[in-house]
Amino acid sequence: MTRQISMTTRKELVAALQLRYSSAALGDRIKILDEFVALTGYHRKHAIRLLREKASITQGTPARNRLYDEAVRQALIVLWEAADRICGKRLKALIPMLVDAMERHGALTHQNCNSR
């Protein structure tokens, strides 16, 4: 029966062993790698790639630039909710028809988009 360790523990283990692994001699690297594979259950080649990486300075995902301003975002939300919250792929095809219909019936105005 094998014990499972959590992903955070695995990441901590990688961070702790990277410096030791990179500065070790070949025989010591093999021992470190054997112990690491036994603990984590990773495939040997994957473990080598993890231990050879440079330690990351930033954690998490980098912030993305916004594609739309708040007014456009609010208008898209109104259209999305009018379409019963369908997926983006289908909403994209439906937007021209929705905008025409909602403007004709007075449901989509500049004030609706800013009231949220």
C-alpha positions as CSV (number, residue, x, y, z in Angstrom):
1,M,0.0,0.0,0.0
2,T,1.4,3.4,-1.0
3,R,0.9,6.6,0.9
4,Q,-0.3,9.7,-0.9
5,I,1.2,13.0,-0.1
6,S,-0.5,16.3,-0.9
7,M,0.3,18.5,-3.8
8,T,1.5,21.3,-1.5
9,T,3.8,18.9,0.2
10,R,5.2,17.8,-3.2
11,K,5.8,21.4,-4.2
12,E,7.5,22.1,-1.0
13,L,9.7,19.0,-1.5
14,V,10.6,20.1,-5.0
15,A,11.5,23.6,-3.8
16,A,13.7,22.1,-1.0
17,L,15.5,19.6,-3.2
18,Q,16.1,21.8,-6.3
19,L,19.2,23.5,-4.9
20,R,20.6,20.4,-3.3
21,Y,20.0,18.4,-6.5
22,S,21.7,21.0,-8.7
23,S,24.8,21.2,-6.6
24,A,25.2,17.5,-5.9
25,A,27.6,15.1,-7.7
26,L,26.2,12.5,-10.1
27,G,26.1,9.7,-7.5
28,D,24.3,11.9,-5.0
29,R,21.9,13.1,-7.7
30,I,20.9,9.5,-8.3
31,K,20.2,8.9,-4.6
32,I,18.2,12.2,-4.3
33,L,16.2,11.3,-7.4
34,D,15.5,7.8,-6.2
35,E,14.2,9.0,-2.9
36,F,12.2,11.8,-4.5
37,V,10.5,9.4,-6.9
38,A,9.7,6.9,-4.1
39,L,8.1,9.7,-2.0
40,T,6.1,11.5,-4.7
41,G,5.2,8.6,-7.1
42,Y,6.3,10.8,-10.0
43,H,7.7,9.2,-13.2
44,R,11.5,9.4,-13.1
45,K,11.9,11.7,-16.1
46,H,9.2,14.1,-14.8
47,A,11.1,14.2,-11.5
48,I,14.3,15.1,-13.2
49,R,12.7,17.9,-15.1
50,L,11.1,19.3,-11.9
51,L,14.4,19.2,-10.0
52,R,16.4,20.8,-12.8
53,E,14.1,23.8,-13.1
54,K,15.1,27.1,-11.6
55,A,13.2,27.9,-8.4
56,S,10.2,30.1,-9.3
57,I,10.2,33.6,-7.8
58,T,6.6,34.4,-8.3
59,Q,3.7,32.2,-7.2
60,G,0.4,32.0,-9.0
61,T,-0.7,33.2,-12.4
62,P,0.4,36.5,-13.8
63,A,-2.3,39.2,-14.1
64,R,-3.8,39.6,-17.5
65,N,-4.6,42.8,-19.3
66,R,-8.3,43.5,-19.6
67,L,-9.7,43.3,-23.1
68,Y,-12.9,45.2,-22.4
69,D,-13.8,48.2,-20.3
70,E,-16.5,48.0,-17.7
71,A,-19.3,49.3,-19.9
72,V,-18.6,46.6,-22.5
73,R,-18.4,44.0,-19.8
74,Q,-21.8,45.0,-18.4
75,A,-23.4,45.0,-21.8
76,L,-22.1,41.5,-22.4
77,I,-23.5,40.4,-19.1
78,V,-26.9,41.7,-20.0
79,L,-26.8,39.8,-23.3
80,W,-25.5,36.7,-21.6
81,E,-28.3,36.7,-19.1
82,A,-30.9,37.4,-21.9
83,A,-29.6,34.3,-23.7
84,D,-30.2,32.3,-20.5
85,R,-26.4,32.2,-19.7
86,I,-25.4,30.1,-22.7
87,C,-21.7,29.2,-23.4
88,G,-19.4,31.8,-24.9
89,K,-19.2,30.0,-28.2
90,R,-22.9,30.1,-28.8
91,L,-23.3,33.5,-27.3
92,K,-20.8,34.9,-29.8
93,A,-22.9,33.7,-32.7
94,L,-26.1,35.0,-31.1
95,I,-24.9,38.5,-30.1
96,P,-25.8,40.3,-33.4
97,M,-29.4,39.0,-33.2
98,L,-29.7,39.7,-29.5
99,V,-28.5,43.3,-29.8
100,D,-30.9,44.0,-32.7
101,A,-33.9,42.5,-30.9
102,M,-33.1,44.1,-27.5
103,E,-32.6,47.5,-29.1
104,R,-35.9,47.2,-31.0
105,H,-37.8,46.4,-27.8
106,G,-35.9,49.0,-25.7
107,A,-34.4,46.4,-23.4
108,L,-30.8,47.3,-24.2
109,T,-29.9,50.9,-23.7
110,H,-26.8,52.7,-22.4
111,Q,-28.4,53.1,-19.0
112,N,-29.0,49.3,-18.6
113,C,-25.3,48.6,-19.0
114,N,-24.2,51.0,-16.3
115,S,-26.9,50.2,-13.7
116,R,-25.3,46.9,-12.5
